[in-house]
């Protein structure tokens, strides 16, 4: 593979103090989640999860949810009212179509959504991390490998853990045809090899911080309870970095005020999430069909994720071009 690096990944960075705070918070949160999982005994090998881990996961989700509801900020410049309505209609149509496909064909649709999720998280984190560190973009074949490593460590490792597999199959039995032992073993081996190869590449270029971040994600995905691992990564790593990027593009700076302004646009989605969780906890009898209801919830979330991925992919491409 060929790679084009305008500057080696580890050279002098122009990252501001607020940007470094955002970057460091992800690493600290990942380490905290691992410690909580180990101390509570609810690791990736256990199907149980402690109240503390659940509380931390909920806080992380509350922090992360707003970032997916401000995709309008990824669009270039002001958008006319009619154009905005057209984009909204397309967004909703794609989300509905994706949700229906996942519900109708859970096996192949599940694989497709997970593949898109790995790519979305990986490429988004590559671009966000480079931007926040004040470094030029990574190009060429190594960008693909780097993105796959960053995306698969916090997604595929928790997803293929014993706790996650048993939960997914219980929620939707047809997923048992996908989550077989050979598939799980090969997936985890592939992620391990990919992470090791990428770590060697980062160390070769002197990007010590990049290597530490990837290692932190791998340990988080391998050790922590899957719910806690994904929630902490989603809220305090991926979403926070994306929000900081949007704050920089929209308001020309990264600070607490600009970040909160961006997150404010996603408050309605956050309120909806809280209302649904409270309603389920209050009015649903746990002895009834909780599995099907959770599956429908996952279908809706994954359906909404598909257009979000498409919007952010265009945003990433535009930002990479402007910086390159």
N, C-alpha and C positions, 0 to 999 in steps of 0.2 A: 504494500500500500504506500502511496505517496502522501506526504503531509506538507502543508504550507503553514509555517508559523512566522508571522511578522516579527515576533520576538519570542525568545524562549519563555515558557510558562512561568518560570520562577524569578525572572528578573524584576527590577525595581517597579513597584506598583504605585499608582497615583490614587489609591483608594482613600476616601475621606474617612474621618473617624466614625460618623454615623453608619457608613457602609460597612466598616469593619465590625461595628456592633451587631449589625444584621447578620453578617457572616459568622461571627463567633457565637451568636445565640443558637444557631443551628447545631454546632458542635457540642455546646454545653447541654442543650436539650437532649441530644442523642445519648450522651454519656449518662445523664440523669435517668433517662428511660431504662437504660441497661441496668443501672444500680437498683432502681425500683423493682424491676422484674426479678432480679437475683434475690434481693432481700425478701420479697413477698413470696418467692417460690413459684411465681406464675411466669415461667419462661416460655420459649417457643415450643418446648417439649410437653408443656402442661396444657390441658384443656380448661383449667380454671384460671380466673383472673381476680386479683384482689380489688377491693373498693378503692384503694389509693390509685391503682393503675387505671381503673375506669374513670376516676375523677380527672387524672392528668390527661387521659385521652380525650375526654369531653372538652376540657379547656383548649387543647390543641386543635380540635375540630372547630371550636368557636372562633379561634384565631384564623384558621385557614379558609373557612367557607366563604367569607366575603370576597376573596380574591377571584373566585370564579364567576362572580356576579357583576363584575365591572369590565366586561370584555369590550364595551364601547370605548374604553380608554386605549385599547390597542389599535384603534383605527387612526389613519393619518389625517390630522386636521379636523376642522369642523365638518359635520355631516348634515346635509339638508334634511328637512323633516320627512319628505317622501322617501329619500334614500334610507333614512333610519328605520322607517316602517317596513321597507322592503327587507332590510337586513334582519330585522326582528322576526319577520315572517319566515325567512329562510332558516334562521336559528332555531325557531320553535319546530319547524317542519323536520329538520334534520334530527333534533332531539327526539321527537315523537317516533320517527321512522326507526331510529336506532333502538329506542326502548322496545318497540313492538318486535323488532328482529331478535333482540336478546331474549324477550319473553317467549317467542315462538320457537326459536332454535337456540336454547341455552348453551349447548356444547360448543358449536363452532363460533357463535356470536361471542361467547365468553372468551374464547381464545383470541378472537380478533380485537376485542376491547382491551384485553390485558396487554396485547402486543402494542396497540396504540398508546396505552397508558405508559408503558415502559419508555417508548420513544418520546412521548410528550414530556414526561418528567425529566428524562435524560437530557434531551436537547434544551429544554427550558433551563435546567440547572447549569448546563455548560455555558449558555449565553449569559444568564444572570450572574454567575460567579465571575466570569471574565469581565463583564461590565462593571460590577461593583468593585472589583480589584483594579480597575483602570487599565486592563490589559487588552491587547488586540484579539480578535476572534481566532479560534482554531479552525483550520480549514483542511480539506482533503479527507482521505480515508480514516485518519486517526480521529477526526471529529466524530465519525460514526461509532468507532469503538469506544471512545471516551463517553459518548452519550449513552450507549447501551450499558456500560458498566455503572454509570451513575443512576440510570433508571432501573436496572434489574436488581441491584443490591437492596434497595428499600421496598421493592414491589414483589419480585419473584421469591426472594428468600423468605419473607414472612408468609407469603401466599402458599408456599409449598411446605411450611412447617407442619408437624403433626397436628397442632391445635387448629390451624386454619383449615387444613384438609378435612378434618372431621366435622368442623362447623359448616363448611360449604356444602358438603355432601348431605348433611342433615337438613340444611335449608332447601336445597334443590337436588334431589337424589340423582337426576339425570347427569349431573356433573361428575358422578363417579366414573362415567365412561371416559372422561377427560383426565381426571386426577388419579391416574393409575400409578402404581409403584414405580414401574420403569420410567414413565414420563417425569415423575417427581425426582427420581435419582439422577436422570440425565440433565434435567433442568438445573438442579443444584450444582452438579459438577460443572456444567457449562458456565454458570454464573461465577463459580470459584475461579475457573481458568481465566475468564474474562477480567475479573477483578485483579488477579495476580499480574496478568499481562499489562493491564493499564497502569497498575502501581509501578511496575518496572519502567514503563515509558515515562511516567511523571517524574520518577526519581532520576532517570537518565537526563531529562531536561532541567533538573534542579528545582522542580516545583514541589517543594516539601509540603507546603500548605495543601496543595491539591491532593497529594498522597495521603495526608492525614485525614482530609475530609472524606475521601473514598473509603479509607479504612474504617472511619467512624460509622459510615453508612452500612458497610458490610457487617460489622460487629452488631450494630443495632438490629439489622434484619435477621441475623443468625441467632441472636441470644434472646432478645426481648419478646414478650408476648406479642403475637401478630397484630392485635388491635392497637396496643400501645405503640408498637414500632411504626406502623403506618400512620397513625394519627399524629404522633410527634413529628415524623418526617414531613407529613403533609402540611401541618400548621406552622411549625417553627423553622422549617427549612425551605421547602419548595414555595409555599404560599407567601411567606414573609419576603423572600428574595424577589419573587415576581412583583409583589406589591411595592417594594423599594424601587424597582425598575420603573414601574408605572408612575410613581411619585416623581422620580427624576425627569421622566419624559413630559409629564403633565405640568409640573410646577417648577421644574428646573433645579430642584434640590432634593436631598434626602435628609429629612429630620422627622421628629415625632409628629409635628403638625401636618406635614405633607403626606406622611404615611397614613395618619388617621383620616385625613380628607379622602384618600383613595378608599380606605376601608369603609368609610361612611356610606359610599355608594352601594355596598353589598349588605348593608344592615337589613333591608327587607328580606333577603334570602336567609340571613342568619335568624331573624325572628321566625320565619316560617319553619326552619329546622328545629328551633327550640320548641315551638308550638306542637309540632308533630311528635317530638320525643316525649314531651310532657303528656300529651294526649294518649300515646301508646302506653306509657307507664301508669297512667291513672285509670284508663277505661278498659284496657285489654286484659283479659284473664290469661295469665301465663300458661294455664293448663290447656288453653285452646290452641288453634293452629298458628303458633307464633312463626314457625318456619316459613310458610307461604307469605305471610305479611312482610317478613324481613326480606324475602326474595323480591317481592314487588318494590320494596323500598330501594334495594340495590339496583333493580332494573331502571327505576326512575333516575337515580343518581348517575348511573353509567350512561344512560341516554342523554342527559344534560351535559355530561362530560365530553361527548363526541364533538358537538359544535364548538365548545370551549377550546378543545385541542386544535381545531382548524383555525380559529381566530388567532390563537397564540402562535401557531406555526407561521402564519403570515407576518405577525408582529416580529417574531424572531428573525425571519428572513430580511425584513426591512431594516431592523436594527443592525444586523450583521453587515449588510451592504453599506449602510451609512458609516459604520465604524471601520470598515475595511478599505 
